[in-house]
Amino acid sequence: MTHDHFERYHCQIALPGFGKNVQRLLQNARVLIVGAGGLGCPAAQYLAAAGIGTIGIADDDVVSVSNLHRQVLYTPQDVGLPKVEIASKKLQQQNPGIVVIPYNVRVTSMNVMDLIAGFDLVIEGADNFETKYLLNDACVLSGKPLVYGAIYQYEGQVSVWNVLQEDGSRSPNYRDVFPNAATAEVPNCAEGGVIPTLAGMVGCMQANEAIKFFSAKEKLLTGKLWILNVQEHSSYTVRLKKQTAVQITGLPPTISTIDFDSVQKMAAYQFIDVRSETEHQDFNIGGKNIPLEILANNPEVLSSSMPVVFYCASGRRSAAAARIILNRFPQATVYSLEGGLQALKKTSSV
């Protein structure tokens, strides 16, 4: 370790039990951050500052004005530009002594295993259940630890999934704790709101767990779920099972999304509303109404040789419906209406 490096990291090297040997572990560490948003930004900033040797950032989104209140790596001048390109440039400026690798791609079941292969640990800052499950399953299958984070309004959560324990077992993973989250109609930050400081706190906690993984594994949030409420000034830790109880044998399929304009250009398709009967009667854009619960219990109720487009309020239940059909009929052509009716109402007179 050079004198310059010693000066830069002096305050953490001086920590009891840390020292230069742990700093070398950080310099040799490779961490992939999936999602360069509210969680990924602070996590990446502190990992870069701490001297994690190689940081990968995967995200296919561009900076928008609505990101700026919580995604603090970006400025108004960055609006419209790829997040990973801007983030990588700024992180590299912050610490020229590390390697930052941008991956301007959507993480899917086709590329996730290759993406995570070269990294020791993955941090997920995804804002949708599909990616959370996909990353979880990929990390389980490849034996990688995954640092989980989630934020909504005033509450955040952090845990560390799938860590190899002394007895050879693995700690619980996302499916152990949230087996049915994909069917829940939980708004994302843009829909339900989020206080910006919460994103910083949870992202920093994720970075903290990543640093601990390379320096103090015995104190990790494995088998635990840390929950923070910034409005009530409260935090507590829920103890989970000591080891995983689920069997994961493959990756969930990545669901294709489609916008309404593209649907209108299709020669033939079947529209399916997977909301409740009451929601459908209150407002719909056509098609047959098959509530998600009915479809989940009896996927054979859908019989169509033409492409099927599922829709719901936000796109979450429709994505779950598409996944149900693909699991039962792998050759089917199914789509989830992108953003659901909420996005459609914002961009049209429907």
N, C-alpha and C positions, 0 to 999 in steps of 0.2 A: 504494500500500500504506500503510495507516494505521500510526501508531506502535504501537497495540496489536498489530497483526499482526506488526510487526517484532519486538516483544518475545517473542511466542509462538513464533515460528519462528527466533529469533536463532541458535540453535546449528546448525541446518541451513543457514541462509543464509550462515553464516560458513565453511562448507566450501569448499575450493578448487574452483573451477569451478561452484559452485552459485549463490549470490547471489540478489538480489531477482528477477532476470528468470526464473530457474528456478522460484522460488516462485510467481510469477504463472502460469507454465505449469501448476503443480499446482492452483492455485486455479481455473483454467479447465478442468481435466480432469474427465472423466465416466467413472467406473469402475463396472461391474456385477459384483457378487459373487453367484455362484449356489451356494447351500448355506450356511446360517448355522449350521454345525456346528463340528467340531474345527479345520478349516482356515479356514473363513469368519470365525469369531470373532476370532482374532488378526490375520488379514489386515485385517479391517474396522477394528479398534481402532487399528492403526498407520497405516492410510491416513487415518482421521479425524484422528488426532493430527498427522499430517504436513501436513494442510491440503488434501487432495484435495477440490476444490470440490463435486462431486456424486457421491454413492455410492448406488447402487441395490443392494438385497439381495433375492434371490428364493429362497423356500423355502416349502413348504406344510406343514411339520412343526410339531409342538408340543414344548415342552420336557418331557423325561422325566428321572427321577432318574438313570438310567444315563448321561445326557449330561453331568452336572455335573462329572465328574472331569477333563474335557478341554475342554468348551465354556464358557470362563471368563467369558463375558458374563452367564451366567444364575446364579440363586440358587434355593434350594429354594422360595422364594415364587413363582417363575415357573413351576413345574411345571404342565403342562396348558395353558399359554398359548401363542399363536403365537410362534414364534421371531423372525420378522421384526419383529413389533410391539415385542417387548421389546428386541431388538438396536437397532432404529432409535431408540427412545426414549433408550437409554443412550448411544448414539453422539452423538446430538444434544446431550445434556447434557455430554458430554465436550468437544465442540467446537461451540458455537452458531453459529460462523461459516461452517459448511458446510451443504449440503442433503443429507438422507438420505431415500431413497424406499423404502418397503417394498413388496414384491410377494408377497403371501401366495397363491402359486399354484404348482402343479406345472408345471415347465417341460416342454413337450411339443413335438412337431413342428408343432402347430397354432399355438403362440404364441411360439416361440423367436425367430423373425425379428423380430417386433414388439418383443419384450423387449430385444433387443440393439441395435436400430436407433439408439437415442438415446445410445449410449455409445461411447467411444473405445477401450476395452479391456475384456476380460472376464476375471475370475478364476474358475476352477472349483474348487469344494470339494465336488464330488459324491462320494457313497459307492457309486456303482454304474456299471457300464460303459455301460449304455444312455444315461445322461445325459452321460457323458464323450464318447461318440461323437457324440451329438446336438449338443452344444455345439461340438465340434470342426468338424463339417460345416457348421453354421450360420455359424461364424466364417470358415471358408474361403470359403463362398459370398458372404458379405457383406464380405470383406476386412478382418476385425477380428483383431487379435492376441489370443491366448488364453494366459493364464498357468496352466499345469497343475500340479497337486499331488496326491500320493497318499501315504497312510501305511498301514502294516500292521505290527503288533507292534512291532519296534524299528527298522524301516527306512522311510525316506521318500524321495520323488523330487520334483524340480522341473524344469520346463523352460518355455520360451516358444515357442508354436507360431505359425506363419503370419504372420511379420513380413515386411513389404515390405522388400526389400534394395536396395542401390544399383544393382544390375544389372537391376532390375525383376522378379526372381524372388521367390518366397516361401520362407521357411525351412520345414523339415520340420514336419509336424503329427502328431497322435496316431496316425493310420492308417499313417503311414510307419514309426513305431517299434513300435506295438502293433497289427498288422493283425488278430489273432485273439483279442484279450483277452476278447471277449464270450462265448466258449465255454469259458473257463477257470472252473473251480470254485474260485475264490479267496474265502475267507470275508471278510465285512466286519468292521469294528471290533468290533461287538457279538458276532460269532461267534468270530473269531480273536484278539481282544484287541489293545490298543494302549497303549503307555505314554503318559501324558498330555503329558509334556514334548515328545515328538516332534511332536505336533500343533501346539504353539506354535512350535516351530522352523521347521517346514515352512510354516505359515501366515505367519510373519514373513518367510521367504524369498520367498514369493509377493508379499507387499506390497513387499518390497525391489525385486523385478523390475518391479513396476508403477511404482514411483517412478523407477527407472532408464529405463523406456520413455519417460517424459516429460523426462528430464534427461540420460541418457547411453546412448543407443541402441546405440552401438558396443560396449558391454560387456555386453549382454544375454546370457542363456542361450539364444540361438538356435542351432540346430544342435548343441546340447549337452544332456546329461541329467545333472543333479546328483543324486548318490545319497548319502544319509546313513544311517549305522548308529550309533545312540546307545548300544547295548550294547557295541560294539567300539571306540567313540570314533574312528570312521573316516568319512571322506568322500572322494569322488572324482568326477571329471567324465568322462563318456563322450562322446566326439566322435561326432556323427551326420553324415549327409550334409549338404552345404551348402544344398541346396534340396529341395523336395518332389518326389516321383516318383509321386504318386498323383493320379488324376483324380476329383474329387467333383462330381457333377452334380445331386444332390438330397439331401433329408433322409431319414434312416432313419425308418420308422414308429414311433410311440410304442406300446408294447405295453400292452394293457389287462390289469390284474391283477384277480384275484378271490379272495375268501377261501373257505374250505371250506364255511362255512354257506351262503353264497350259491350255491355249486355245487349243494348238496343241494336247493335250492329250484328249480333249473332243471327245466323239463318234460322236456327231452331234451338230452343232451350225450354226447360221447365223451371218456373219460379216456385220456390217453396218458402213460406213464412214459418219459421220455427218458434215464434213467440207464442204466448198463450192465446186461447180463443178470444178472451176479452180484449187483449191488445190488438189482435187482428181485426176485430169488429170495430174498434175505436178508430183505427187508421191502418191502411195497408196500400201497397202498390201493385196489388194483383197476385195471382198465383194461388196455389193450394195452401191451406193452413194445416201443418202437422207439427204440433208442439214438440219441443226437444225431448221431453220426458217420454212421449209416445214413441218417437223415433228411436230413442236409446233402448227402449225395451223391445221394440219390434222393428228393426231396420228393414225387414222385408215389406213393410207397408209402402215403401217407396219403390215403385216398379216403373222404370223408364229407361229406354235405350238412348235417349238424347241427353245432352249435357244438362246438369242440374245446377241451378244457382240458388243457394240458400241465403236468406236474409233475416235480420233481427234488428234490435235497436242500435247496437254499437258494433256488431261484427263478431262478438265473442261467442254467443250461442250458435251463430251460423257456422263459425269455424269448428266448433265442437261437433255440430251436425255433419259437416263435411268429413271430419275425421272418423266419425262413427261409420259412415257409409264406406269410406276407403278401407277401414279395417275389415269390414264384412265383404265388400266387393272391390278388391284392389284395382280392377281394370276400369272402374267407373270414372267418368269425367265429371268432377264436381268443383264448384267454386263457392267462395264466401264473398258476399257483397262487401266491398271494402268500406270500412267505417260505418256500415249499416245505415239505417234510416236517419240517424243523427247527422252523418256527413252529407247525406243526400239533401236533407232540408237546408243545409248551409249553402249548398252550391246550386240549388235549383228552386223553382217555384212549386215543387211537389208539396 
